[in-house]
Amino acid sequence: MSNVPHLELSGVSLRYDEVRALDKVNMKVPTGDIVALIGANGAGKSSCLRAITGLRKVVEGEVRLNGSIINSVASQEAAHKLVSQGVAMVPEGRHVFPYMSIKDNLLMGAYTRSNKAEIATDLESVCERFPRLKERFHQQGSSLSGGEQQMVAIGRALMAKPKLLLLDEPSLGIAPQIIRLIARSLVEINKKEGITIVLVEQNSRMALALSSYAYVLETGHIALEGPSKELVHNDHIKRLYLGG
């Protein structure tokens, strides 16, 4: 296996007008791992994802995917090109198409693919992973609960056949039993399908439980990093993020 990380941020800085949202962030995501980004609201977690996907221009530093620099241009087009490079994102807030059926919402994730037989197989696989979606297959997206919409958003991302999956606050506003289902699904996606995952979460306990390595963002910079099983016992982490 190559020693080149699946994803790497080197000295990445990002601004919103005069506000520096990220300050020289360094991060490595090894192939096949789950890496978590945790921190308070406004710490820069979602900004990291915007830097990775090209939705926001990096003002300093480099973002590399499989060793190749991908942050030369920031645009919607650049973000869409990443899909063909094996990157899919589940955005915060889910963004399900409200007037489309569950089936059509899921198929939107396969818009870059052409093999209809493979698409049909993957659609069935998503429905096996999330049986509720099969039960509501022909209902409109607007009829679903928040947790069901999150299942659609994750399923839609999987329909792109990603090698790298980026998730922005997947547990936000979801009932605890659905959070547990989604957490189990992410572990299965990683272990059984070999998909590398970057998990951005305010639910630090869940993020540390699922990931092998974690970065703690505070006001746009990496304050702490390390193996998740060690960070969960860190006094600073327990005090600020785990309620301990």
C-alpha positions in Angstrom: 0.0 0.0 0.0 1.2 3.5 -0.8 2.5 5.7 2.0 0.9 8.7 0.4 -2.1 9.8 2.6 -5.5 9.6 0.9 -6.0 13.3 1.9 -3.6 15.8 3.3 -3.8 19.5 4.3 -0.5 21.3 4.6 -0.5 24.8 6.1 -4.0 25.5 4.9 -5.4 29.0 5.7 -8.9 30.2 4.7 -10.7 33.5 5.1 -14.2 34.9 5.0 -13.5 38.5 4.1 -11.2 39.7 6.8 -11.9 36.8 9.2 -9.4 34.0 9.2 -11.4 30.8 9.6 -8.4 28.5 9.3 -4.9 29.2 10.3 -2.1 27.0 8.9 -4.0 23.7 9.4 -2.1 20.5 8.9 -4.0 17.2 8.6 -3.4 13.8 7.2 -6.1 11.2 6.4 -4.6 7.7 5.7 -6.3 5.5 3.2 -9.0 3.3 4.8 -9.2 5.2 8.1 -11.9 7.2 9.8 -10.5 10.5 10.9 -12.6 12.9 13.0 -12.6 16.7 13.3 -14.1 17.8 16.6 -14.5 21.2 18.2 -17.0 23.8 19.2 -19.4 25.5 16.9 -17.5 28.0 14.8 -14.1 26.4 15.4 -13.4 25.8 11.7 -14.6 22.3 11.1 -16.9 23.0 8.2 -14.3 25.4 6.8 -11.9 22.5 6.5 -14.5 20.6 4.4 -15.0 23.7 2.2 -11.2 23.9 1.7 -11.1 20.3 0.8 -14.0 20.4 -1.7 -13.0 23.7 -3.3 -16.1 25.5 -2.2 -13.9 28.1 -0.6 -10.6 29.4 -1.8 -7.5 28.5 0.2 -5.4 31.6 0.7 -2.4 29.7 1.9 -1.2 26.1 1.9 -2.1 23.0 -0.1 -4.8 20.4 -0.2 -3.6 17.1 -1.7 -5.7 14.1 -2.8 -3.7 11.0 -3.3 -0.6 13.2 -3.6 -2.0 15.6 -6.2 -2.8 19.2 -5.3 -6.5 20.0 -5.7 -6.8 23.5 -4.4 -5.6 25.5 -7.3 -9.1 26.7 -8.2 -12.1 27.2 -5.9 -15.4 27.0 -7.6 -18.6 24.9 -7.9 -17.1 23.3 -11.0 -14.0 22.3 -9.0 -16.2 20.8 -6.3 -18.2 18.8 -8.9 -15.0 17.4 -10.5 -14.0 15.9 -7.1 -16.9 13.4 -7.5 -15.2 11.9 -10.5 -12.1 11.6 -8.4 -13.9 9.5 -5.8 -14.9 12.2 -3.3 -18.4 12.5 -2.0 -19.8 14.8 0.7 -22.8 14.6 3.0 -23.4 18.3 3.8 -24.7 19.7 7.1 -28.5 20.0 6.9 -28.8 17.0 4.5 -30.2 19.0 1.6 -32.7 16.4 0.4 -34.7 17.4 -2.7 -38.1 17.9 -1.1 -40.4 17.2 -4.1 -38.4 14.2 -5.5 -39.1 10.6 -4.4 -36.6 8.8 -2.2 -35.6 6.7 -5.2 -34.9 9.8 -7.3 -33.0 11.5 -4.5 -30.7 8.5 -4.2 -30.2 8.2 -8.0 -29.1 11.9 -8.1 -25.9 10.6 -6.4 -25.1 8.4 -9.4 -25.3 11.2 -12.0 -21.7 10.7 -13.1 -22.1 7.0 -13.6 -23.4 5.2 -16.7 -23.6 1.5 -16.0 -27.3 1.0 -15.2 -26.8 -2.5 -13.9 -24.2 -1.4 -11.3 -26.4 1.6 -10.3 -29.3 -0.7 -9.7 -27.2 -3.1 -7.6 -25.9 -0.2 -5.5 -29.4 1.2 -5.1 -30.5 -2.1 -3.7 -27.4 -2.1 -1.4 -28.3 1.3 0.0 -31.9 0.1 0.7 -30.6 -3.0 2.5 -28.4 -0.7 4.6 -31.3 1.6 5.4 -34.6 -0.4 5.2 -36.7 2.6 6.1 -35.8 4.1 2.7 -37.1 1.0 0.9 -40.3 1.3 2.8 -40.7 4.9 1.7 -39.1 4.5 -1.7 -41.8 6.5 -3.7 -42.5 9.1 -1.0 -41.4 12.7 -1.4 -38.2 13.8 0.4 -40.3 16.4 2.3 -42.3 13.6 4.0 -39.3 12.2 5.9 -38.0 12.8 9.4 -34.7 14.4 10.0 -33.1 11.0 10.6 -34.6 9.5 7.5 -33.4 12.5 5.4 -29.9 11.9 6.8 -30.1 8.3 5.6 -31.0 9.6 2.1 -28.1 12.0 2.2 -25.6 9.3 3.1 -27.2 6.9 0.6 -27.0 9.5 -2.1 -23.3 10.0 -1.4 -22.7 6.2 -1.5 -24.4 6.1 -4.9 -21.4 8.1 -6.3 -19.1 5.1 -5.4 -16.8 7.2 -3.4 -13.3 6.3 -2.1 -13.4 9.2 0.3 -16.5 10.2 2.2 -16.8 13.6 3.9 -19.5 14.0 6.5 -20.5 17.4 8.0 -22.4 17.0 11.4 -24.3 13.8 10.5 -25.8 13.5 14.0 -27.2 17.1 14.2 -30.8 17.3 15.1 -31.4 13.5 14.9 -33.0 11.2 17.5 -30.5 9.1 19.5 -31.7 5.7 18.1 -31.1 7.0 14.6 -27.7 8.3 15.5 -26.7 4.8 16.7 -27.9 3.4 13.4 -26.0 5.9 11.4 -22.9 5.3 13.5 -23.0 1.6 12.9 -23.5 2.2 9.2 -20.4 4.4 9.0 -18.3 1.7 10.6 -19.6 -0.9 8.1 -19.1 1.5 5.2 -15.5 1.9 6.3 -14.7 -1.7 7.2 -16.6 -3.6 4.5 -16.4 -1.2 1.6 -13.0 0.2 2.4 -14.2 3.8 2.1 -12.0 6.4 3.8 -14.1 8.8 6.0 -13.6 12.3 7.3 -16.1 12.9 10.1 -16.9 16.4 11.2 -18.9 16.3 14.5 -19.9 18.3 17.5 -20.9 15.0 19.1 -17.3 14.5 20.2 -18.1 11.3 22.1 -19.5 9.6 19.0 -16.7 11.0 16.7 -14.0 9.6 19.0 -15.7 6.3 19.3 -15.9 5.8 15.5 -12.6 7.2 14.4 -9.0 5.9 14.7 -7.5 9.4 14.8 -8.9 12.8 15.6 -8.0 16.5 15.3 -9.4 19.1 17.7 -10.0 22.5 16.1 -10.2 25.7 18.2 -10.6 29.1 16.6 -9.3 27.9 13.2 -6.2 26.0 14.3 -5.4 22.5 15.4 -5.2 22.6 19.2 -4.8 18.9 19.8 -4.4 15.7 17.7 -3.8 12.1 18.3 -5.3 8.5 18.3 -8.9 8.8 19.3 -8.6 6.1 22.0 -6.0 8.3 23.7 -7.8 11.7 23.2 -11.0 10.3 24.9 -9.0 10.2 28.1 -7.4 13.6 27.7 -8.4 16.0 30.5 -8.8 19.0 28.2 -11.0 17.0 25.8 -13.1 15.5 28.7 -13.6 18.9 30.3 -14.6 20.9 27.1 -16.1 18.3 24.8 -17.2 15.2 26.8 -18.9 16.8 29.8 -16.3 15.2 32.1 
